[in-house]
Every structure is written in C-alpha cells, then in structure tokens.
C-alpha cells in the first residue's frame, strides 16, 4: 500500500525500503533482534550444508531475503528456493528445509519432530556481530511532523511495558503460550533503531544486492535529515 501511494506511512519489512520510495525512516523505532529472534527459522531434517532446496513461508519478505543472504555468505549453499504457504508437512514434503515465521516458528516443538532449528536472527548476529532489523516505520518524506515522531516514540515506550498483558490478550486460553509470548516480546524482540541497527541495515542491504535479492542498495535516510 505504501508503494502504491495508498498510505502515507507504515510499518514495513526492512527489505521493502529498497523497492519503492523515496522514503524516510522513523528514527529510533524498529522491530529488531540481537541474537536469537525465535520466530524466524529454517527447519531441516539434514545438516544445512546438505540442503538443496528450501520452502519459503510467503508471509515475510525480509526473512526470505535474509535466507538468500545467509545461504550465500554463511551456509555456503545454493539451494532452490520455493514459495509455499506455512504448512510444515507440505513444505518438507517438497523441499529439504522450510522457512517459517511468526507463531508457526515460535510455538513449534521442533525437537519433538526431530528437526534442527536454525534461528535466522542468531545466524545473522553470529556472522556479523550486529543486530538484525526486521521492520521499521517509513513513509513519504513529508508525511510526519516532529510531533508525530514523538507520538510514535511514546507509543513504543508504553507498549514495551505491557508484554505480559499483550501475551495474555493474544493467548487468552493458554497460560503456557502466554509465557512464551511474553518472554518473546520482552527478551527476543528489540524496539530501538540505534547506531548498531543502522550499521546492520546498511550491511544487509549491501549483502542483499550481492545475493541478487534487489538491484541496488540505498543508504537509510531518516526523518529529520535534510
């Protein structure tokens, strides 16, 4: 919708910054992780070095881009990539490994299914020493005022104090899932876009070009910059 001009600003996958615009990014706000993210992972029955095909969950564009980057730079493999809905049995029935995101990854008992879980956030941070930025607020250059930016920051600050309440509302019938959800929101996800996150974005964009995911990299530009 942002690319089409139907909205002025939105919370977008970080890779989409390179596919439209020109946009500005809201400073110091992100959906990021440093180390394990828990909710974005490749599941496989064989060592990653032996994987020749990966089924990709169609729900996330940034995660799909990161798979290509990690295959090229960390795993040193060139698998066939196939887009599929997030049905693990179907995915593994057609490919050697499967990318899942969100609840499907967070709540999966991979050990019970005898699967190896390769956390993409952890793989990126191990390779680069940096966090990974999954998404951020971005929009047309004139879309937000300074007051808007401050309001978004206040909303972030209020939200990060409510992990337990959010998890209870999201999983009203499962105390076990509530605990998982609260820990995920509190410990795995980070909500700030500082210097390390900016460096990580620039590196991800450069690697994405090298992996053939996008045609060109852009230096992230933020609201408040000329």
C-alpha positions in Angstrom: 0.0 0.0 0.0 2.9 2.4 0.7 4.5 1.6 -2.6 1.1 2.2 -4.3 0.6 5.6 -2.6 -2.5 4.4 -0.8 -1.0 5.3 2.6 1.5 7.9 3.8 3.4 5.9 6.3 3.5 2.3 7.5 5.4 -0.4 9.4 7.2 -2.1 6.6 9.6 -5.0 6.1 13.1 -3.6 6.0 13.8 -5.0 2.6 10.9 -3.1 1.1 12.7 0.2 1.7 14.7 -0.7 -1.4 11.7 -1.4 -3.5 9.9 1.9 -3.5 10.1 5.4 -2.4 12.0 7.6 -1.9 11.1 7.1 1.8 12.2 8.3 5.2 12.6 6.1 8.2 11.3 7.0 11.7 14.4 7.3 13.8 14.9 5.0 16.9 11.9 2.8 16.2 12.3 -0.8 14.9 11.3 -4.4 15.1 14.8 -5.8 15.6 16.7 -8.6 17.4 20.2 -9.3 18.6 20.9 -13.0 18.7 18.0 -15.4 18.6 14.8 -14.0 17.4 12.9 -17.2 18.0 10.1 -16.5 15.4 12.1 -16.7 12.2 13.8 -20.0 11.5 14.7 -22.7 9.0 13.7 -26.2 9.9 15.5 -29.1 8.4 16.0 -32.9 8.9 19.5 -32.8 7.5 22.6 -30.7 8.0 22.3 -27.3 6.4 25.4 -28.0 4.3 23.4 -30.8 2.6 20.2 -28.8 2.0 19.5 -28.4 -1.7 16.0 -26.9 -1.6 14.2 -24.6 0.9 10.4 -23.9 1.0 9.8 -20.3 1.9 7.0 -19.0 4.0 5.3 -16.4 1.9 4.3 -14.3 4.9 7.6 -12.4 5.2 9.6 -10.6 2.6 12.6 -9.6 4.8 13.0 -13.2 6.1 13.0 -14.5 2.6 15.7 -12.0 1.6 17.8 -12.9 4.7 17.6 -16.6 3.7 19.3 -15.8 0.4 21.9 -13.7 2.1 22.7 -16.4 4.7 22.8 -19.2 2.2 25.4 -17.2 0.2 27.5 -15.8 3.0 27.2 -18.1 6.0 26.0 -21.6 4.9 27.8 -21.6 1.5 25.0 -23.3 -0.3 22.9 -22.5 -3.4 19.5 -24.2 -2.8 16.5 -24.0 -5.0 14.0 -21.6 -3.3 10.3 -22.3 -3.5 7.5 -20.1 -2.1 4.8 -22.1 -0.2 2.2 -21.5 2.4 3.2 -22.1 6.0 2.3 -25.8 6.2 5.4 -27.5 7.6 4.5 -31.0 6.5 3.8 -29.9 2.9 6.9 -27.7 2.9 9.2 -30.6 4.0 7.3 -32.9 1.6 8.6 -30.9 -1.3 11.9 -29.4 0.0 14.8 -30.3 2.2 14.1 -27.5 4.6 11.4 -24.9 5.4 11.4 -21.3 6.5 8.7 -20.5 9.0 8.0 -17.2 10.6 5.7 -15.8 13.4 3.7 -18.1 15.6 4.3 -21.1 13.4 8.0 -20.8 14.2 7.8 -19.5 17.8 5.5 -22.3 19.0 6.8 -25.3 17.0 8.2 -28.2 19.0 11.0 -28.9 16.6 12.8 -31.3 18.9 9.6 -33.4 19.2 9.6 -33.5 15.4 13.3 -34.3 15.2 14.0 -31.2 13.3 17.0 -28.9 13.5 16.0 -25.2 14.0 18.3 -22.6 12.5 17.3 -19.3 14.0 18.0 -16.6 11.4 18.4 -13.8 13.8 21.1 -15.8 15.6 22.8 -16.8 12.4 23.0 -13.1 11.3 24.3 -11.9 14.6 26.9 -14.7 14.8 28.1 -13.8 11.2 28.1 -10.0 11.6 28.3 -9.2 15.3 25.3 -6.9 14.7 21.6 -6.9 15.4 19.1 -7.5 12.6 16.3 -5.1 11.7 13.2 -6.9 10.5 10.9 -3.9 10.1 10.5 -0.2 10.8 8.2 2.7 10.3 8.7 4.5 7.0 6.8 6.9 4.7 6.9 9.7 2.3 9.5 12.4 3.2 6.8 15.0 4.2 4.4 12.6 5.9 5.4 13.0 9.5 6.0 16.1 11.7 8.2 16.2 14.7 5.1 15.8 16.9 4.2 12.7 15.0 7.7 11.2 15.6 7.5 11.9 19.3 4.0 10.3 19.5 5.3 7.2 17.9 8.2 7.1 20.4 5.8 7.5 23.3 3.6 4.6 21.9 6.7 2.4 21.7 7.7 3.3 25.3 4.2 2.5 26.6 4.0 -0.8 24.6 7.2 -2.3 25.8 6.0 -2.2 29.4 3.0 -4.3 28.6 4.5 -7.6 27.4 2.6 -9.7 29.9 -0.8 -8.0 29.2 -0.3 -8.3 25.4 0.5 -12.0 25.7 -2.5 -12.7 27.9 -4.8 -11.0 25.5 -3.2 -12.7 22.5 -3.3 -16.2 24.0 -6.4 -16.0 26.3 -6.8 -19.7 26.7 -3.2 -20.9 27.1 -1.1 -19.9 30.1 1.8 -21.8 28.5 1.6 -19.8 25.3 1.2 -16.6 27.3 4.6 -17.3 29.0 6.2 -17.9 25.7 4.7 -14.8 24.1 5.6 -12.5 27.0 9.2 -13.8 27.0 9.4 -13.3 23.2 8.2 -9.7 23.3 10.4 -8.9 26.3 13.6 -10.8 25.5 13.8 -11.6 21.8 12.4 -8.5 20.1 14.1 -5.1 20.4 12.3 -1.9 19.6 15.0 0.6 19.0 17.0 1.7 15.9 20.3 2.9 17.1 23.8 3.1 15.6 24.3 -0.7 15.5 20.9 -1.2 13.9 21.7 1.4 11.3 25.0 -0.3 10.5 23.2 -3.6 10.3 20.7 -2.2 7.8 23.4 -0.9 5.6 25.2 -4.2 5.7 22.1 -6.2 5.0 21.3 -4.0 2.0 24.7 -4.5 0.6 24.6 -8.2 1.1 21.1 -8.4 -0.5 22.4 -6.8 -3.6 25.4 -9.2 -3.7 22.9 -12.1 -3.3 20.8 -10.8 -6.2 17.7 -10.1 -4.0 17.5 -6.5 -5.0 19.1 -4.4 -7.7 20.6 -1.7 -5.6 21.3 -0.7 -2.0 20.2 2.6 -0.6 21.7 4.4 2.4 18.9 4.5 5.0 17.6 8.1 5.4 15.6 9.2 8.4 13.0 11.8 9.2 14.8 14.9 10.5 17.6 14.6 7.9 17.8 17.1 5.0 
